[in-house]
Amino acid sequence: MRVSRSPVIFALVILGAFLSASAAAGAACSGPHTCVDLGGMSCEEKLAEFLKTAEVVSIEDIGDGITKPRRVTLKKGDHTCRAIFKTVDISTTDVAYTNRLESVFTDRYVYEVAAYRIDRMLGIGLVPVTVLREIEGELGSLQHWVEGCVKMQDAADQEIQINDMDLLLQRLMLMYVLDAMIYNIDRNFTNVLVRPDRDDFFLIDHSRAFRTNKKLPSLKEERQIPVPATVADGLKTLDLATLESELDGLLSKRQIRAIESRRKLLVAELDELGVLPRAG
């Protein structure tokens, strides 16, 4: 295996190898969703509906970051769950918000919803369910808080075991696919969550993504890790009309056109790398 121009990806591979070296057999991956009884809908649809409509029981500040997210406890009937609420909406040329040379820097809650929708359009399924919701007079993104997770950085520090190396590597490839599509160059150890006892892996914090660059980010994945057929099909068949329909009101037309341009380049790159399923 070889990695170039991607220190984050490289470090994650090293972490995965280290953690899996002493791993024992574990439970099968169960996914991020907690179903509630709303009838006639998929598990994910039920959870999205719950996030949109459940009563807000409490809301608390967490952390001192620029985005100042809050954790919300929701309840409907006998069901309770927690979610992360973001209302950040920044557009600035102030260098205090970024360490890169950018004409305009944006950090917006709507990008969390847009990232979730693209994740699902591609069939990746690693971003927790995220919806738009107004709470206490503020409109923001509300994302399911997956219980029992730790940041990948903490997993490394604590030497927590990860059971399935092949699964981890595939998810790192899927992470690369998503980040390339949404032009997310802010991925780090603290916005990848793992739940090692269930082999779960989640991607969070996308409010600074969606630059308008039509080229792929400088991070490059060169390991020959196969892309699942469903994701490959999603990449190949996703079109501008679908993007515009799903992302209307969340992203500008310029941002959406940039996604479509990057999609085409990404398909070509992955095909050249030989990780897309071959026809026939």
C-alpha positions as CSV (number, residue, x, y, z in Angstrom):
1,M,0.0,0.0,0.0
2,R,1.2,3.5,-0.8
3,V,-0.2,6.9,0.3
4,S,0.9,10.3,-1.0
5,R,-0.1,13.9,-0.4
6,S,-2.5,13.0,2.4
7,P,-1.1,13.2,5.9
8,V,-4.5,12.7,7.5
9,I,-5.3,9.6,5.5
10,F,-1.8,8.2,6.1
11,A,-2.1,8.8,9.9
12,L,-5.5,7.1,10.0
13,V,-4.1,4.1,8.2
14,I,-1.3,3.8,10.7
15,L,-3.9,4.2,13.5
16,G,-6.1,1.5,12.0
17,A,-3.2,-0.9,11.7
18,F,-2.0,-0.2,15.2
19,L,-5.5,-0.7,16.7
20,S,-6.3,-3.8,14.7
21,A,-3.0,-5.5,15.5
22,S,-4.4,-6.7,18.9
23,A,-8.1,-6.9,18.0
24,A,-10.3,-9.7,19.0
25,A,-13.5,-10.8,17.2
26,G,-16.4,-8.4,17.8
27,A,-20.0,-7.7,17.1
28,A,-21.2,-7.0,13.6
29,C,-21.6,-3.3,12.5
30,S,-25.2,-2.2,13.3
31,G,-25.1,1.3,11.7
32,P,-25.9,4.7,13.2
33,H,-29.6,4.7,13.4
34,T,-32.0,4.4,16.4
35,C,-35.5,3.6,15.3
36,V,-38.6,5.0,16.8
37,D,-42.1,3.8,16.3
38,L,-43.6,6.2,13.7
39,G,-44.9,3.5,11.4
40,G,-44.5,2.8,7.7
41,M,-41.1,4.4,7.2
42,S,-37.6,3.2,7.1
43,C,-35.4,3.3,10.2
44,E,-33.6,6.4,8.9
45,E,-36.8,8.1,7.9
46,K,-38.2,7.5,11.4
47,L,-35.1,9.0,13.0
48,A,-35.2,12.0,10.7
49,E,-38.9,12.6,11.5
50,F,-38.1,12.2,15.2
51,L,-35.4,14.8,15.0
52,K,-37.7,17.2,13.2
53,T,-40.8,16.8,15.5
54,A,-39.8,15.5,19.0
55,E,-40.1,17.7,22.0
56,V,-37.0,19.5,23.1
57,V,-36.4,18.5,26.7
58,S,-33.1,20.3,27.3
59,I,-30.4,22.1,25.5
60,E,-26.8,22.5,26.7
61,D,-23.6,24.2,25.5
62,I,-20.7,21.9,24.6
63,G,-17.2,23.2,24.0
64,D,-15.9,26.6,23.2
65,G,-15.2,26.4,19.5
66,I,-16.2,29.0,17.0
67,T,-19.3,27.1,15.9
68,K,-20.5,26.9,19.5
69,P,-22.6,23.7,19.0
70,R,-25.3,22.7,21.6
71,R,-26.5,19.3,22.6
72,V,-30.2,18.8,22.6
73,T,-32.2,16.1,24.3
74,L,-35.4,15.1,22.5
75,K,-38.4,13.1,23.6
76,K,-41.4,11.7,21.9
77,G,-43.6,9.2,23.7
78,D,-41.3,6.7,25.4
79,H,-38.4,7.5,23.1
80,T,-35.5,9.8,24.0
81,C,-32.4,10.6,22.1
82,R,-29.8,13.4,21.8
83,A,-28.7,15.5,18.9
84,I,-26.1,18.2,18.1
85,F,-27.5,21.6,17.1
86,K,-25.5,24.1,15.1
87,T,-26.5,27.6,14.1
88,V,-23.1,28.9,12.8
89,D,-23.5,31.0,9.7
90,I,-20.3,32.9,8.9
91,S,-19.0,34.4,5.7
92,T,-15.8,36.4,6.1
93,T,-12.4,37.3,4.8
94,D,-11.0,37.4,8.4
95,V,-7.9,35.3,8.7
96,A,-8.9,34.5,12.3
97,Y,-11.3,31.9,11.0
98,T,-8.9,30.1,8.6
99,N,-5.2,29.4,8.2
100,R,-5.5,29.2,4.4
101,L,-5.5,31.9,1.7
102,E,-9.2,32.1,0.7
103,S,-11.0,35.0,-0.8
104,V,-14.1,34.2,1.2
105,F,-14.3,31.7,4.1
106,T,-17.7,30.3,5.0
107,D,-18.8,28.2,8.0
108,R,-22.5,27.3,7.8
109,Y,-24.9,25.0,9.5
110,V,-26.7,24.3,6.2
111,Y,-23.5,22.5,5.0
112,E,-24.1,19.8,7.6
113,V,-27.4,19.0,6.0
114,A,-25.9,19.2,2.5
115,A,-23.1,16.8,3.5
116,Y,-25.6,14.3,4.9
117,R,-27.7,14.4,1.8
118,I,-24.7,13.9,-0.5
119,D,-23.5,11.0,1.7
120,R,-26.9,9.4,1.2
121,M,-27.2,10.2,-2.5
122,L,-23.9,8.3,-3.0
123,G,-25.0,5.4,-0.8
124,I,-22.1,5.9,1.7
125,G,-24.1,6.1,5.0
126,L,-21.3,7.4,7.3
127,V,-22.8,10.8,8.2
128,P,-25.3,10.6,11.1
129,V,-28.9,11.6,10.2
130,T,-29.0,15.4,9.9
131,V,-32.0,17.7,9.4
132,L,-32.9,21.4,9.5
133,R,-34.9,22.5,12.5
134,E,-35.8,25.6,14.4
135,I,-35.2,25.5,18.2
136,E,-35.9,28.4,20.5
137,G,-36.3,30.8,17.6
138,E,-33.1,29.8,15.8
139,L,-32.8,27.8,12.6
140,G,-29.9,25.3,12.5
141,S,-28.8,21.8,11.7
142,L,-29.8,19.0,14.0
143,Q,-27.7,15.9,13.8
144,H,-28.2,12.6,15.6
145,W,-25.8,12.2,18.5
146,V,-24.5,8.6,18.2
147,E,-24.2,7.3,21.7
148,G,-21.1,5.4,22.8
149,C,-18.7,6.9,20.3
150,V,-15.2,8.3,20.9
151,K,-13.2,10.5,18.7
152,M,-10.6,8.6,16.6
153,Q,-7.9,10.7,18.2
154,D,-9.1,9.5,21.7
155,A,-9.2,5.9,20.4
156,A,-5.5,6.2,19.4
157,D,-4.6,7.8,22.7
158,Q,-6.4,5.1,24.7
159,E,-5.3,2.2,22.4
160,I,-8.9,1.1,21.9
161,Q,-9.3,-1.9,19.7
162,I,-10.8,-1.9,16.3
163,N,-11.8,-5.3,15.1
164,D,-12.1,-5.3,11.3
165,M,-9.1,-3.7,9.4
166,D,-10.6,-4.4,6.0
167,L,-13.8,-2.6,7.0
168,L,-11.8,0.3,8.4
169,L,-9.8,0.7,5.2
170,Q,-13.0,0.6,3.1
171,R,-14.4,3.4,5.2
172,L,-11.3,5.5,4.8
173,M,-11.8,5.2,1.1
174,L,-15.4,6.2,1.4
175,M,-14.3,9.1,3.6
176,Y,-12.0,10.2,0.8
177,V,-14.8,10.0,-1.7
178,L,-17.1,12.1,0.4
179,D,-14.5,14.7,1.3
180,A,-13.5,15.0,-2.4
181,M,-17.1,15.5,-3.4
182,I,-17.8,18.2,-0.9
183,Y,-14.3,19.7,-0.9
184,N,-13.8,19.1,2.8
185,I,-10.1,19.9,3.5
186,D,-10.7,20.2,7.3
187,R,-10.9,16.5,8.1
188,N,-8.9,15.6,11.2
189,F,-8.8,13.0,14.0
190,T,-11.5,14.8,16.1
191,N,-14.2,14.7,13.5
192,V,-14.1,11.0,12.8
193,L,-16.0,9.0,15.5
194,V,-15.7,5.3,16.2
195,R,-17.7,2.9,18.3
196,P,-15.2,0.0,18.4
197,D,-17.3,-2.5,20.2
198,R,-19.7,-2.4,17.1
199,D,-17.1,-1.6,14.4
200,D,-19.0,1.7,13.8
201,F,-17.4,4.7,12.0
202,F,-19.0,8.1,11.6
203,L,-18.0,11.4,9.8
204,I,-19.1,14.7,11.4
205,D,-18.3,18.4,11.3
206,H,-18.8,19.5,7.7
207,S,-19.8,23.1,8.2
208,R,-16.6,24.4,6.6
209,A,-16.8,22.3,3.4
210,F,-18.2,23.1,0.0
211,R,-15.5,25.4,-1.4
212,T,-16.3,26.3,-5.0
213,N,-13.1,24.8,-6.5
214,K,-14.0,22.7,-9.5
215,K,-10.8,20.6,-9.1
216,L,-10.3,17.8,-6.6
217,P,-8.7,18.7,-3.2
218,S,-5.0,18.2,-3.0
219,L,-5.5,15.3,-0.7
220,K,-5.2,12.1,-2.8
221,E,-6.0,8.5,-2.1
222,E,-3.7,6.1,-3.9
223,R,-4.4,2.8,-2.0
224,Q,-6.2,0.3,-4.1
225,I,-9.2,-0.2,-1.8
226,P,-12.3,-1.2,-3.8
227,V,-15.2,1.2,-3.8
228,P,-18.5,-0.7,-3.1
229,A,-20.7,-1.2,-6.2
230,T,-23.5,0.8,-4.7
231,V,-21.3,3.8,-4.1
232,A,-19.6,3.5,-7.5
233,D,-23.1,3.5,-9.1
234,G,-24.1,6.5,-7.1
235,L,-21.0,8.4,-8.2
236,K,-21.5,7.5,-11.9
237,T,-25.2,8.2,-12.0
238,L,-25.5,11.3,-9.8
239,D,-26.3,14.3,-12.1
240,L,-26.6,18.0,-11.8
241,A,-30.4,18.0,-11.8
242,T,-30.5,15.7,-8.8
243,L,-27.9,17.7,-7.0
244,E,-29.9,20.9,-7.6
245,S,-33.1,19.3,-6.5
246,E,-31.7,17.9,-3.2
247,L,-29.4,20.8,-2.3
248,D,-31.7,23.8,-3.3
249,G,-31.7,26.3,-0.5
250,L,-28.6,24.8,1.1
251,L,-25.9,25.6,-1.4
252,S,-25.4,28.2,-4.1
253,K,-25.7,27.3,-7.8
254,R,-21.9,27.8,-8.1
255,Q,-21.2,25.4,-5.2
256,I,-23.5,22.8,-6.8
257,R,-21.9,23.1,-10.2
258,A,-18.5,22.6,-8.5
259,I,-19.7,19.4,-6.9
260,E,-20.7,18.1,-10.3
261,S,-17.3,19.0,-11.8
262,R,-15.5,17.3,-9.0
263,R,-17.7,14.2,-9.3
264,K,-16.6,13.7,-12.9
265,L,-13.0,14.1,-12.0
266,L,-13.3,11.7,-9.0
267,V,-14.9,9.0,-11.2
268,A,-12.0,9.3,-13.6
269,E,-9.4,9.2,-10.8
270,L,-10.9,6.2,-9.1
271,D,-11.3,4.4,-12.5
272,E,-7.7,5.0,-13.3
273,L,-6.7,3.7,-9.8
274,G,-8.6,0.5,-10.6
275,V,-10.9,0.6,-7.6
276,L,-14.3,0.9,-9.3
277,P,-16.2,-2.4,-10.1
278,R,-15.6,-3.5,-13.7
279,A,-18.6,-3.9,-16.0
280,G,-19.6,-7.4,-16.7
